[in-house]
Amino acid sequence: QGFEFDVNVRPATPVTLFASVGYLDADYKEFNDGRRAPAFSCNPTGNAITCRPAFAPPLTLRVGGEYRIPVGEASLTLGGDARFVDKHFLSVDNRPGLTEDGYWLGNLYAQVDFDKFYLRGAVRNVGNTLYKTDGQEFSSVGNIQTVYYGDPRTWNVTLGVRF
């Protein structure tokens, strides 16, 4: 159970602001673990589930905006956003080490629009935040744990055509 809320506001012609919030209270209704003891289990007694669902951050936020400036026959748009993802687990059975403690990511861009063409420069993950996106646990193969990380700061330039 949970909720999501999004809002877009245009307080003045050149300005657009946006925000979203999501809240999630997820839990397992049933957890049948076929591994034998002493396996790490979310239902060790068979009577009480002790784990939270994986990839289910309780809180997510996003805020941002853009400002559009006319420049002769073209326009220049400057924009950015920030996104927060709360602490969450990266494995079904909530293994220590397979968690993401929560993070903020920021992105910026500038775009020049012409009639049928545009040129865009962007920076993603401006703060070069280190964050985990996925995790895998192989208890049957020496209890190996693997974590995957999100992209570091990246820069890109795009030349686009509208048709």
C-alpha positions, 0 to 999 in steps of 0.5 A, spaced: 500 500 500 502 507 498 501 513 494 504 517 489 503 524 488 505 529 482 505 536 480 507 540 475 506 548 475 507 554 470 508 560 475 510 564 469 510 563 461 518 561 461 518 557 468 516 550 469 516 547 476 515 539 477 515 535 483 513 528 485 513 524 491 511 516 492 510 512 499 510 505 499 509 500 505 510 494 502 510 487 506 510 480 504 504 476 505 507 469 505 514 467 504 516 460 503 523 459 503 525 452 501 532 452 504 534 448 510 537 451 516 542 454 517 540 458 511 539 465 512 531 466 512 525 471 512 521 466 516 526 462 520 520 459 525 515 458 519 510 463 523 513 470 522 516 473 516 522 478 518 524 481 511 521 487 507 520 486 500 526 488 495 527 494 491 521 497 495 524 504 498 519 507 502 520 514 500 521 517 493 522 524 491 523 528 485 523 536 484 526 540 478 524 545 473 526 549 467 527 556 464 526 557 457 529 563 454 527 566 447 534 567 443 532 570 436 529 564 432 531 559 437 530 558 444 534 556 450 532 551 456 536 550 462 533 545 467 535 540 472 532 535 477 534 532 483 531 525 485 531 521 492 531 514 493 530 511 500 533 506 504 531 499 501 534 492 500 537 489 494 535 481 495 529 478 497 531 475 504 535 482 506 542 480 506 547 484 510 551 488 505 545 487 499 542 494 501 542 501 499 542 506 504 538 511 500 541 517 495 540 523 492 541 524 484 542 531 481 541 532 473 542 538 469 541 540 462 541 546 457 538 545 450 537 550 444 531 549 440 531 551 433 525 549 428 527 542 426 533 541 430 536 541 437 542 541 441 542 538 448 548 538 453 547 534 459 550 532 466 547 526 469 549 524 477 552 531 478 554 530 485 558 523 482 554 519 487 555 512 489 549 508 489 547 501 488 542 499 483 541 491 484 544 485 488 544 478 487 545 473 493 548 466 491 547 462 497 548 455 494 555 457 491 559 459 497 554 464 499 557 469 494 554 476 494 554 481 488 552 488 488 551 493 481 552 500 482 549 506 478 552 510 473 557 515 475 557 522 473 556 522 465 556 528 460 552 527 454 551 532 448 545 530 443 544 533 436 537 531 434 532 532 428 524 533 429 520 530 423 
